[in-house]
Amino acid sequence: SQGAGLPAPAAAAPRPTALSPATDTTLRTITTSKTGTRVIATYTDLSADRKVMAACFFTHPDNGRLKIALGVVGTTNHLQIIDAATGSLDGTRTFTGLSDGAGVRELVYAPKAEAIIATCGTRVIKANVRDHGWKDLGAVVSPEKKWAQGYEPRLDADGQVWIGNSEATVVRIDPVAGSLTYGAAVGQGASITRHIAVAGGTVYAGVGSSSPRIAAFDRKDPSRVAATITHPKAASTGIARYLTALDETHLAVELPIGSPGDTRSLIYDTAAGTWTQTEVYPFNGHYAPHPTKPGHSLAIQGRGDGTGVLFTMDNATGRKVGEVTAIPNRYARAMALLPGRSNILGIVASTEAGCQYIEVDVEAGRVVAQRDPEVKPAGLASQAPFIPDDENALYVGAYQGRTLTRLDLGAAELTQGAVARTSGTQGQVESVATDGSGLVMASYEHARVWRTARPGLGEASQVAELGSHQQSRPFGLALAGGRICVGSAAVSG
């Protein structure tokens, strides 16, 4: 029925857009059009976001089949299990109510617990691979930080999982008991610990901010820093990244040398205390070496066309021993020699459509299998809906898509044909306002403010950057007296 105070319906009101029963619909916002009684519910769009950020291999305890766990970034925080042999989707875990939009960014399989340990926003999640149940184990960082900064959590010899964080400590996770133990802070000038490496009885963490370095912890006692490893020519600021244990005495790491922008791939000999520069430049997350037979590791050298070359590296010298083969995708999220097939290397690489699975026979020097696993979209949530007083159109921001979308409310159907999008914005659009001639919007990531033209939504130009941190977030936006007013949690996010 017509509610009191609402305007009369438009003479030829367009039909509402029906949502398919198969659509995972989440009501986000209701608003009304002032040019006609119209209720708009923005919802989660499951058509796009398949960004694979993390992967690991494991043998399923029920049937012994090789599986791949994928961390997919989206508003619904997806963990997906893929069958390596067929590429088919075994199932998904959706972690609700946890740092919505952060996504599953790091994960590792813990065989003693028969579970995936994953980070999701500030939280650590335990997902059982048998019964599909999951449990929130707690925060790895303070809630104010809003992000779990550890990358590639590592297992030690006791089956414990270690991860870094943005508090410049390490966290030890007991996957069976589900408990967290917080380690000591790594020292003055440190603001973050990211990659973890485990060699023998020692856990190493790459440390960042001033004086980039490696911190060593006794895996039996994370409450103290056992040693600090620095390079004599390390830059004054930066981070020790992509830390990998090649064997019991050799660590691979990427460090800024001399100046913060001059990054080198290095090997540190923990027994001799010496540094060696490798022929790989740089390692970065896609090409980090993977230990194989004694004294050797496999690494990827990227090509400009998105492909790569797999080669063998000497752990002590960092030199190439020889090329194995060309591979079709250089953006590796995980590499591992497959259980029971010691000559076969499995690679999970990111693609625009999700991921690609590649098997390489390292002895024969050729790719023997290549599949495109089924990756379920993790979802894009639209937000910041805005209907101008003088225009029968709905403007809405995309959560992950970094765009502002215009939907013509006068169209018979809200189809893609009625959509215009900006380009150039960075971070999801959080709030929108207009001064008549243009639209002003605020976006996540450094709390940036943008302006774009009406109508047509051309290229967005940046007006201001309010935040000092990547996770800085704007709250609210208004235009008054020719000024832009915006609130922001500008430092911690």
Secondary structure, DSSP 8 states (H G I E B T S, - for coil): ---TT-----TT--------TTS-----EEEE-TTS--EEEE-EE-SS--EEEEEEEEE-TTT--EEEEEEEESTT-EEEEEETTT--EEEEEE-TTSSTT--EEEEEEETTTTEEEEEETTEEEEEETTT--EEEEEESS-TTT-----BS-EE-TTS-EEEE-TTS-EEEEETTTTEEEE-----TTEEEEEEEEEETTEEEEEEEEES-EEEEEETTEEEEEEEEE--TTB-SEEE-EEEEE-SSSEEEEEEEBSSTT-EEEEEEETTTTEEEE-SSS--HHHH--EE-STTEEEEEEE-TTS-EEEEEEETTT--EEEEEEEES---EEEEEEETTEEEEEEEEEEETTEEEEEEEETTTTEEEEEE--------EEEEEEE--TT-SEEEEEETTT--EEEEETTSSS--GGGEEE--S--S-EEEEEE-SSEEEEEETTTTEEEEEETTT----EEEEE--SSTT-EEEEEEEETTEEEEEEETTT-
